[in-house]
Amino acid sequence: MKEKKEHGDMPANELRKFGYESIDWLVDYLENIDSYPVLPRINPGDITAQLPESPPEYGEDMGRILEDFRNIIIPGVTHWNHPAFMSYFSITGSGPGILGELLCAGLNVNAMLWKTCPSSTELEQTVMEWLRKLVGLPGDFWGISYDTASVSTMHAIAAAREMVPGLDARQKGLSSSGMRLRLYISDQTHSSVEKSAIVLGIGLDGVRKIPSDAEFRMDTRLLEAAIKEDLEQGWTPFCVVATVGTTSTTSIDPVDRIADICKKHNLWLHVDAAYGGLGAVLPEMKWVFDGCDKADSLVTNPHKWLFTPQEFSAFFCRHKDVLKQAFSLVPEYLKTEQDQVALNYMDYGIQLGRKMRALKMWFILRYFGTRGIQSRIRQFVEWAGELAGWIDDHPEFIRIAPVPFTTLCFRAVPEGIDFPGDRNMALDEFNEKLIGAVNNTGKVYLSHTRLNGRLVIHLALGNLRTERRHIEQAWEILNLELVRLKEEML
């Protein structure tokens, strides 16, 4: 193997050659992504077995590295950009977003301070304002980007903790006060909220789950009763997390009523709108944000509905000073002469190093424009409504939850089969087999969840490359596999 020179970066001519080659491959990949199975047909350990146990002693040719990428890595990739990826929440790395990510990597700035990259800081301020206006939040919400909603929510809860009277958690920790903090969520809330409670010292015992109603929304009567009960028992309620677009069903908590309860008891209200929040981009769906103008903080994820490559989470807070109070810690070497007049994003979170994350978002917002974004999201909402109609009209499928956005939860209930034993458990097994059979075709990828203890099929639309034919194909495969499984049991 030819030994490379010992100093310096890849020569410019190589970067240009292999850069063009990589972009050409990526464009072909996206153009022909339908030809790939959505899920890789491999077993655990198959990729590892093809990789050397140790790094090479001498540098290798970039052409060979790219060849191994195509021949070893790609066969083990789950293709989230595939138009038939309908599992979890469909996401898309769009063209302008990909170009923004490429240039971000090339610039490789650390935007911890305004001074370390003025363009990054001021571009992010602008992009966050654009996003705030796009979804219709009031002007007193200030924005910052984090990587994911999980991290955004952790920052919200940390700020809420900072607001608790008589608690100096920042300096003395939680144990010094003797308080038992209580955080309220619903039984449909994302698990990241409980992880935040673990990290922030609140503990799982400090999280109280409020049962949801028949439409999987937080029951506000039970919330208020729980707060009163906890106060009587010596707990210190401090925060409620409401959800606009729950993970399993995309249900919308009654945020307006929850906000009134929070105001009455002086609790911080954080809204997890990671998925559903971008529905408010549509004028006809502004109702999904009813009551969110009363929240203390809110998160929504452009890397879900807004065609943005992972990772970009937009966090909005109307108490910027409290967020800074919770996290700002400035050693001497990070002090600059602009600190009194410039924004330093490192003061508003756990991260010191920050990439130029807003660049890709800026590209996307400019390339598609408000009207282009609205028309694309509107199309998926319409398709989801149409698919919900197909499910409702089918004698052997039943829809389990409302469809406010573009995610459908439904269950197969095959006719003519006498299941032995517990019918519900047998139906769980049947639906699990049905999902597996559909996914094994390689033509579509679905996931599952559990609602009221029962396993249901979870199908999400929203990939920018999805066309109506992909939805029709998924529905056809579901029906064919349903018939095939029934025939095997008869």
ABEGO torsion letter per residue (X at the ends): XBBBBABEBBBAAAAAAAAAAAAAAAAAAAAAAAABBABBBBBBGAAAAABBABBBABBBBAAAAAAAAAAAAAAABBBAABAABABEBBBBBBAAAAAAAAAAAAAGBBAABAAABAAAAAAAAAAAAAAAAAAGBBAABBBBBBABAAAAAAAAAAAAAAABBGBBAAAAEAAAAGBBBBBBBBAABBAAAAAAAAAAGAEAAABBBBBBBAAGBBBAAAAAAAAAAAAAAGBBBABBBBBBGBAAAGBBBBAAAAAAAAAAAGBBBBBBAAAAAAAAABAAAAAAABGAAABABBBBBAABAAGBBOBBBBBBBABAAAAAAAABBBBAAABBAAAAABBBAAAAEABABBBBAAAAAAAAAAAAEAAAAAAAAAAAAAAAAAAAAAAAABAABBBABBBABABBBBBBBBBGBBBBEBAAAAAAAAAAAAAAAAAAAGABBBBBBBBGGBBBBBBBBGBAABBAAAAAAAAAAAAAAAAAAAAAAX
